[in-house]
Amino acid sequence: MAYQEEKCESLQEYINLTLDWASNNHFVIFRGQGNSKYQLTPGIARTPKNKKKYPVAELLLIEKEIIQEFKVLCNDHISSHQINKQDELEVLSLAQHYGLPTRLLDWTSNPLAALFFSLQGIGEDEKDGEVAVWAYCIQENDRRVLNLDDVQREKPFDTTSTFIFKPKTVSKRVMVQAGWFTLHSCNAKKGFIPLNQDKDFNDELAKILIPKKVADDLRKKLDILHVNFSTLFPDIGGIAKHLSWKVLRKYTEFMDIQNKGRY
């Protein structure tokens, strides 16, 4: 393991650390993951629990079939997003944005958004284990970062290297989440290699471990800073999810106080 690893137990520690990285590098992107043991692997390459891993050739066929079906079934929706259907990377970005497993991996330039995503799915009583926020520190003139012209020329299914790029704004959600992607190459023998196992990326990668026991406190503080479902998912679904969390949390806290007062 060549990448840097840090541990934070408070929001202040986390902010100080990420600000330090941002100040000492050209640019930094972040990715939050709900389990510190998860690899930096794109969705198309993740094997469900207790399932056999697909052979590489078969996986690539599945990937192309999924994208072709997406283009056919979502034809009108793709047009409404003003996406060039002939641009494979644009289509891939849109598919990834809506949850299709692709060879892209989501990142953000907002460290607080990454922290928020890492904390989702953790129950209030879940105290064991850690979540992780990964950081990739981009240096000036980093050859792995695609500019807009490179992105338009790139053939995602033929790439032999893993690249970083900022997608065109396919929706308001991508914009407010300050979204970035890594585009992962596939080795004919080994398949998709997790980014954290790629020697070309190790020197610029860093990992922050956060205990699950502080998740609830961090969520509350992020909400004070307006980092929540309603701001990161600015639609009716995001507002509803945020209100559900906020109202239920207040009710639970009220009942806890009431119950304590009985003894």
Secondary structure, DSSP 8 states (H G I E B T S, - for coil): --SEEEE--SHHHHHHHHHHHHHTSSEEEEEEESSTT-----GGG---TT-----HHHHHHHHHHHHHHHHHHTHHHHHHTT--TT-HHHHHHHHHHTT---SEEEEES-HHHHHHHHTTT--TT--SSEEEEEEEEE-TT-TTB--HHHHHH--TTT-SS-EEE-----SHHHHHTTEEEEE---BTTTBS--GGG-TTTGGGEEEEEEEGGGHHHHHHHHHHTT-SHHHHS-SHHHHHHHHHHHHHHHHHHHHHHHHHTT-
